[in-house]
Amino acid sequence: MKHTLRTGLCLGGLILFAALLVPAGCALMGDEMDKNIQNDASWRFPGEFEEQSTVWLGWLTKEYINGYQTDGVLLEIVRALEPHVHVKICVPDSTQKEHVISVLTEHAVPPDNISFYEKNFTMLYWRDFGPIFTVNDDGEKRIVDCGFNCWGYFAESDVQSRMMERIDRDVATDMGLESVMTRLVSEGGDREFNGKGTLITTEACEFQRNSNLAREEFENEFGRLFGATNIIWLKQGLVDDDRYDTTTIPGPDGVGVAYRTAAANNHVDEYCRFVSSDTILLAEVTEEEAAQGEVAAENRRRMEANYEILKNAVDQDGKPFRIVRMPVPEMIYFTATPEDEAYASLTAYAKYADGTAFPFGQPVTVVPAQSYCNFLISNGVVLGQKYWMPDMGMPNSLKETDLEAERILQSLFPDRMVVMINTIPINFGGGGIHCSSQQEP
């Protein structure tokens, strides 16, 4: 099937160390110290397609499913980025730093445009808990300090949540930048900006993280923190990115059940992206694909509902957007055994909301977090995701869809090199290239 251009992101793991509590006494909209900040509209989050000084990249050596190590994917990301932008590789300790250096050296990756940042963390997905940079009209930077509750899976008071939540503040201190506090729990993967005041986000994600807040409170805070003046609320992400601890999905050919190895829980960067200030890329499931199974049918329903919202939306200046559609990759299935890290995460949930009882000790069918929308835009280059692997029994139709995704990205970024990377080892953890990185303007 052909997708045409239309105009019209495991997240778990064991935690070994605790961190400081979020500072007390700060209301959602900021305390007395923040009054000047609230009234200053000159700060903004630049579009990802704008010039970048650095890309921050989380690098953990993991095998969520044995035989699929993350090092190979992260190596390819660094190799593709370093000719174009400075890469700051984030590692939890000096031992991991030395390991990464050895990997880069072994593969002859030039070190001149690479540096390291050491901070204790246990998850790859730096975009969601790492530094969020905004800039003002004078070119100054500051970092937004959001709350974090491990993608809605744990309480903010949980030791893992507390550990990851403080990283953005620590980066601000280490860089000598101002840190802007908010009680809003929100991850970078659920915010897409066009750099001129428009923000796209997902209701299912933001309201799940902050069930006590009204829409107006979100919008006021998005304006204070990011300079957003125009908020577009989409409804839901893909079924593949629903909470992995609530329901199973049909197995191959609709037989049996399969489990998500992890999921970011409705992040916008898994299905909808700004590729310029006036152009939006949105995932699409065709009618033909929707007829092939209930997951595809539900994904089509969700994405078409989002398309209707975008089709009727306008930018910060009242102008409509150009909307381009991107295919959704065919779901691919793997086997997880009790020896796999991803399996250990699944066993925390003895019974799922759909009534499925987890078969402890038995192999299970699992799916990674696949998406063609979880690409990274940087200076002169775009890093996309692909999935077909030779000698793995994967359908040729998946290879064709990989090529179609590459073609679409190249058409949208004619002046940038498009590099497609097989990201399955990091997708097993619930995210992808975009999730693992964060650009600094």
C-alpha positions in Angstrom: 0.0 0.0 0.0 1.2 3.5 -0.8 1.1 6.4 1.6 1.0 9.8 -0.1 1.7 13.2 1.2 -1.5 15.0 2.2 -1.8 18.7 2.7 -4.9 19.7 4.6 8.2 7.4 22.0 12.1 -0.6 29.9 10.8 2.6 31.2 11.3 0.6 34.4 14.3 -0.8 36.2 15.9 -1.2 39.6 16.9 2.0 41.3 20.0 1.9 43.5 20.1 5.4 44.8 17.6 8.0 46.1 17.5 11.7 45.3 16.3 14.9 47.0 12.6 15.7 47.3 11.0 18.3 45.1 11.4 21.7 46.9 8.4 22.5 49.0 6.4 25.6 49.0 6.1 26.1 45.2 2.6 26.2 43.8 1.8 25.1 40.3 1.9 28.6 38.9 5.0 29.5 40.8 5.7 31.2 44.1 6.6 34.8 44.9 10.0 34.4 43.3 8.4 33.5 40.0 6.2 36.5 39.5 8.5 38.2 37.1 8.9 35.0 35.2 5.2 34.6 34.8 4.9 38.0 33.2 7.9 37.6 30.9 6.7 36.4 27.4 10.1 36.7 25.8 11.1 33.1 26.7 10.2 30.3 24.2 11.0 26.7 23.3 12.5 26.8 19.8 11.3 24.4 17.1 13.5 21.3 16.8 14.2 22.3 13.2 16.0 25.5 14.4 19.8 25.7 14.9 21.2 23.6 17.8 24.4 23.9 19.8 24.3 20.4 21.3 22.3 17.2 21.4 22.2 15.5 24.8 22.0 11.7 24.5 21.3 9.1 27.2 23.6 6.1 26.9 22.9 3.0 28.9 24.2 -0.5 28.0 21.2 -2.7 28.2 19.5 -5.8 26.7 15.8 -5.5 27.4 15.5 -8.7 25.3 18.6 -10.8 25.3 20.6 -10.5 22.1 19.4 -6.9 21.3 22.0 -4.6 23.0 21.4 -0.9 23.0 25.1 0.0 22.4 24.8 -0.6 18.6 21.9 1.7 18.2 23.4 4.5 20.3 26.7 4.2 18.5 24.9 4.7 15.2 23.1 7.8 16.6 26.4 9.4 17.7 28.1 8.5 14.4 25.3 10.2 12.5 25.1 13.3 14.7 28.7 14.2 15.5 29.6 15.6 12.0 26.7 18.1 12.4 26.3 19.0 16.0 28.1 18.6 19.4 27.0 15.5 21.1 26.9 15.4 24.9 26.7 11.7 26.0 25.0 11.3 29.4 26.2 8.4 31.5 25.4 7.4 35.1 29.0 6.9 36.2 32.7 6.8 35.2 32.6 3.1 34.5 29.9 3.6 31.9 31.8 6.6 30.5 34.9 4.4 30.0 32.8 1.7 28.3 31.3 4.2 25.9 34.7 5.7 25.1 35.9 2.2 24.3 32.9 1.5 22.0 33.5 4.8 20.1 37.2 4.2 19.8 36.7 0.7 18.6 34.5 2.0 15.8 36.7 5.0 15.0 34.2 7.7 15.9 36.1 11.0 16.0 36.0 12.4 19.6 36.4 16.1 18.8 32.7 16.9 18.8 31.7 14.7 21.7 31.7 15.3 25.5 30.3 13.5 28.5 28.0 14.4 31.3 27.9 12.1 34.4 24.7 12.0 36.5 23.1 9.0 38.1 20.2 7.7 36.0 18.7 4.4 35.0 16.7 5.0 31.9 17.6 5.9 28.3 14.9 8.5 27.7 16.7 11.7 28.4 14.1 13.9 26.7 11.6 13.1 29.3 13.5 13.9 32.5 16.5 15.7 31.4 17.1 19.5 30.8 14.4 21.4 28.8 16.0 24.5 27.4 14.2 27.7 26.6 15.7 30.9 25.1 14.9 34.6 25.2 15.3 37.4 22.6 18.8 38.1 23.9 19.9 34.5 23.3 20.1 33.6 27.0 19.1 30.1 28.1 17.3 28.7 31.1 16.0 25.3 32.0 12.4 24.3 32.9 12.1 22.0 35.9 9.0 19.9 35.6 7.7 17.2 38.0 8.3 13.6 37.0 6.4 10.4 38.0 8.0 7.8 35.7 5.5 8.3 32.8 2.6 8.0 35.2 3.5 4.5 36.5 4.7 5.5 40.0 4.0 8.2 42.5 6.1 11.4 42.5 7.4 10.3 46.0 8.7 7.0 44.6 12.5 6.7 44.9 12.8 6.3 41.1 10.7 9.3 40.4 12.6 11.5 42.8 15.9 10.4 41.4 15.0 11.3 37.8 13.1 14.4 38.7 16.1 16.3 40.0 18.3 15.9 36.9 17.1 19.0 35.1 17.8 21.1 38.2 21.3 19.6 38.6 22.1 20.3 34.9 21.0 23.9 35.4 23.3 24.2 38.5 26.2 22.6 36.6 25.7 24.9 33.6 25.1 28.1 35.7 21.7 28.5 34.3 18.4 29.7 35.9 16.0 26.8 36.7 12.3 27.5 36.5 10.2 25.5 38.9 6.8 24.0 38.2 4.6 21.4 39.9 3.3 20.3 36.5 4.2 16.7 35.8 5.1 16.5 32.2 7.6 14.8 29.9 9.4 16.4 26.9 8.1 13.6 24.7 4.5 14.9 25.0 5.3 18.5 23.8 5.8 19.5 20.2 6.5 23.2 19.5 6.7 25.1 16.3 9.0 27.7 17.8 6.5 30.6 17.3 4.1 30.0 20.2 2.1 26.9 19.1 2.3 23.7 21.2 0.7 20.3 20.4 0.1 17.9 23.3 -2.0 14.9 24.2 -5.0 14.9 26.5 -4.6 11.2 27.5 -1.1 11.9 28.6 -1.2 15.2 30.4 -4.4 14.6 32.3 -3.3 11.2 33.4 -0.2 12.7 34.9 -2.1 15.6 36.5 -5.6 14.5 37.1 -6.3 17.3 39.5 -5.7 20.1 37.0 -8.1 21.9 34.7 -7.3 22.6 31.0 -6.9 26.4 31.8 -4.3 25.6 34.4 -2.3 23.6 31.9 -2.5 26.3 29.3 -1.5 29.0 31.7 1.5 27.0 32.8 2.6 26.1 29.3 2.5 29.8 28.5 4.6 30.7 31.6 7.2 28.0 31.0 7.5 27.8 27.2 6.0 31.0 25.8 3.1 28.9 24.3 0.2 31.2 23.2 -1.7 28.6 21.2 -2.3 25.1 22.5 -3.6 22.3 20.3 -4.9 19.3 22.3 -5.0 16.0 20.6 -7.0 13.1 22.1 -4.9 9.9 22.2 -1.7 8.3 20.9 -1.3 4.9 19.3 -2.6 1.7 20.9 1.0 0.6 20.9 1.9 3.4 23.3 -0.9 2.9 25.7 0.0 2.0 29.3 1.9 -1.3 29.1 0.6 -2.4 32.6 -3.2 -2.3 31.8 -4.1 -4.3 28.7 -2.6 -6.9 26.4 -2.9 -6.7 22.6 -3.8 -9.5 20.2 -1.0 -11.8 19.2 0.3 -12.6 15.7 -2.6 -13.0 13.3 -5.0 -12.2 16.2 -4.2 -15.5 18.0 -3.3 -15.3 21.7 -2.1 -12.2 23.4 1.0 -10.1 23.3 2.5 -7.7 25.8 4.1 -4.3 25.3 7.6 -4.4 26.6 7.1 -0.9 27.8 5.3 2.3 26.7 5.7 6.1 27.3 1.9 6.2 27.8 0.5 8.4 25.0 3.4 10.7 24.0 2.8 13.0 21.1 6.3 12.3 19.6 5.2 8.8 18.8 2.5 10.0 16.3 2.6 13.7 15.6 5.5 16.1 15.0 6.2 19.6 13.8 8.7 19.5 10.9 8.5 23.3 10.3 6.6 26.1 11.9 3.6 25.5 9.6 3.8 21.8 8.7 2.7 18.9 10.9 3.5 15.2 10.4 0.7 12.9 11.6 0.7 9.1 11.7 -1.8 7.4 9.4 -3.4 4.0 9.2 -5.1 3.4 5.9 -8.6 1.8 5.5 -6.9 -1.2 4.0 -4.6 -1.6 7.0 -7.5 -1.0 9.5 -9.3 -4.0 8.0 -6.4 -6.3 9.0 -7.0 -6.3 12.8 -8.5 -4.6 15.8 -5.3 -2.7 16.8 -4.9 -1.2 13.3 -8.6 -0.3 13.3 -8.4 1.4 16.7 -5.2 3.3 15.6 -7.0 4.5 12.5 -9.9 5.8 14.6 -7.6 7.6 17.0 -5.4 9.2 14.3 -8.4 10.3 12.2 -9.9 11.9 15.2 -6.6 13.7 15.7 -6.5 14.6 12.0 -9.9 16.3 12.3 -8.6 18.4 15.2 -5.5 19.4 13.3 -7.4 20.1 10.1 -9.6 22.6 11.9 -6.7 24.1 14.0 -4.8 27.3 13.2 -1.4 28.5 14.3 -0.6 31.4 16.6 -1.3 33.8 13.7 -4.6 32.2 12.8 -3.3 30.4 9.7 -4.0 26.7 8.9 -1.4 24.1 8.9 -0.1 21.9 6.2 -0.6 18.3 7.3 1.5 15.4 6.0 0.7 11.8 6.9 3.3 9.2 8.0 2.6 5.4 7.9 2.5 3.3 11.1 4.9 0.4 11.0 3.6 -3.1 11.0 3.7 -4.6 14.5 6.5 -7.1 14.9 6.5 -9.8 17.5 9.3 -11.2 19.7 9.6 -13.7 22.5 10.5 -12.7 26.0 11.7 -15.2 28.6 12.2 -15.0 32.4 15.8 -14.2 31.7 15.0 -11.0 29.9 14.9 -7.6 31.7 11.7 -6.7 29.8 10.1 -9.9 31.2 10.9 -8.8 34.8 9.0 -5.6 34.3 5.9 -7.4 33.0 5.8 -9.7 36.0 5.0 -6.8 38.3 1.5 -7.0 37.0 -0.1 -10.3 37.9 -3.4 -9.5 36.2 -4.2 -7.0 33.5 -7.3 -4.8 33.3 -8.6 -6.9 30.4 -8.5 -10.0 32.7 -5.4 -11.6 31.3 -3.4 -13.3 34.0 0.4 -13.2 33.4 1.8 -16.7 32.9 4.7 -16.5 35.3 7.8 -18.5 34.3 6.6 -19.1 30.8 7.8 -17.3 27.6 5.5 -14.6 26.3 5.0 -12.7 23.1 6.0 -9.1 23.2 6.1 -6.1 20.9 8.5 -3.1 21.1 7.5 0.6 20.9 7.6 1.1 17.1 7.1 4.5 15.4 8.3 6.3 12.3 7.4 9.6 14.0 10.0 9.3 16.8 12.8 10.8 14.6 15.3 13.5 15.7 15.9 16.7 13.7 19.3 18.3 14.1 21.7 20.5 12.1 21.9 19.2 8.6 20.6 15.7 9.5 17.5 13.8 10.5 17.7 10.5 12.3 14.7 8.2 11.5 13.8 4.7 12.7 13.5 1.6 10.6 12.6 -2.0 11.5 13.0 -4.6 8.8 15.9 -7.0 9.4 17.1 -9.6 6.9 17.1 -13.3 7.9 14.5 -12.6 10.7 11.4 -13.7 8.8 10.0 -10.2 8.7 7.5 -9.4 5.9 8.8 -7.5 2.8 5.9 -5.1 3.3 7.7 -3.8 6.4 10.8 -3.1 4.4 8.7 -1.2 1.9 7.1 0.9 4.7 10.6 1.6 6.1 11.5 3.0 2.7 8.3 5.0 2.4 9.0 6.6 5.8 12.5 7.5 4.6 11.1 9.0 1.4 8.6 11.1 3.4 11.3 12.4 5.7 13.6 13.3 2.9 10.9 15.1 1.0 10.2 17.2 4.2 13.9 17.9 4.8 15.4 18.3 1.3 18.4 20.2 2.7 19.3 17.6 5.4 20.7 14.2 5.3 18.2 11.5 6.4 19.8 8.6 8.2 17.6 5.6 9.0 18.7 3.5 12.0 17.3 0.1 13.2 16.2 1.0 16.7 14.5 -2.2 18.0 17.0 -2.7 20.9 16.0 0.7 22.4 12.4 0.4 21.3 12.1 -2.5 23.7 12.5 -0.1 26.6 9.5 1.9 25.5 11.1 4.8 23.5 13.2 5.6 20.5 15.7 8.0 19.0 13.7 11.1 19.9 13.0 9.9 23.4 16.7 9.2 24.1 17.9 12.6 23.1 17.3 16.3 23.8 18.4 19.2 21.7 20.0 22.4 23.2 19.4 25.6 21.3 
